[in-house]
């Protein structure tokens, strides 16, 4: 069994390269939007919850983290909000350096292809109407 895991781990490392890393400015397709305050909180607290409850399932960990976030004081939430804002600023700066649109996940050519598809459908419908 450990052999399979080792092979699996090795295949993971061979698939990714330096050019495919999300932080690499040359590859904007892999650039992820910055994490929210809640996501940063869960990253910090997940290990605590797992250590306190070793047999806990992932869905229960998420439930517990949600309860912890809701019970957190405004100071704690503000701290994570500041961290999230700093991450967002880094992200915006990186986008500005790359000359990219500030909205993640938008393809520049998506609207063009949608318009082309609409024009084709309209033309096909007109042709069908004329033939009948």
N, C-alpha and C positions, 0 to 999 in steps of 0.2 A: 504493500500500500504506500509506504513512503516514497517508493520509486516513482509511482505515478504522479505524486505531488511534486517531486523534484523536476520531472519532465514538464509538467504543467507550468511550474514557475519559470523554467528555462524558456519555454515557448513565449511566455509573456514578455520576457526581457528581450527576446530577439525581434518581436514585432514592433516594439517602439524604438525610435531613434531620436537623436537630438533634435532633428528638424520637426518632429511630430509633437514635441512637448508644448503644452498650452501656453507657457510663458514665453516661448520663442516668438519674437516679433515678426519673423519672416513667415509665420504660418497663422494667418488670421482666422482661418476656418475652425481651428481648435480653441480659439480664445473664448473662455467662459466668462459669463457675467460674474460680478463680485458677489460673495456670499452676504446674506442678510445677517442682522444681529442675532436672530434666532439660530441660524445655521452655525454661526461662530460659537454661540453658547452650547449647542449640542455637541460640537466637536470637542469643546473643553470638558464637558461633563459626562460624555458617554462612557469613558473609562471608569469614572467613579461609580456609575450605576452598575456597570458590568462587574466590577470588583466586589461591590457590596452584594450582588446577586448573581453568582456565577452560572446558575442554571436558567436564568431568565431568557425568554425568547426576544427576538429583535422587535416584534410588534409591541411587546410589553416594555422594552427599553424606550421606544419612541413615546409610548403613553406616559411613562414616568418622566421623561425629559419634558414633555408638554406640561405636565403638572408642575414640575420644578420651574419652568419658565413663567407660568401663570402666577406662581407663588413668589417669584423673585421680586425684590424691592425695585423701586424706580431707579435707585443708584446703580444697581447691577445692570438693569436694562440699558441705562444711559451709557454705562461703560462699554457694553457690547455694541451699542448704536454708534459710539465714537469710533470703535474699531472697524465697524462696517462702513462708516463714512470714509475712513482712511483708505480702505480697500477700494471703495468706489472711486475715490480721487485718483488712485494709482491706475485703475482701469481706464478712466477717462483720459488721463495723461498718455497712457500707452496708445489708446485709440487715436488721440490727436497726433501723436508722433507718426503713427502709421497712415494717417490721413483717411481713416475709416469713418463711416457713419457712426454716431454715438449709440444707435440702437442695436443691441446684439440680435443675432438670429435672422436678420433681414438680408435677403439676397438682392443685389442690385438689379438683376435681370428678371426677377420673379414677376413683377408687374408687366413687363414687356411680353413675356410668354403668356400671361393670363389674357392680355389684350389680343394677342394673336389668335389664341384659342377661341375667344368670343367672336372675333371677326370671321374665322373659319366656320364656326357653327352657324352664324347668321347667313353666310354665303351659301352653305349647304342647304339650309332651310329654304332660302329663296329659290334655289335650283330645283328642289323637290316640289315647291308650289307651282313653278312654271311648267314642270313636266306633267303635272296632274291636270 
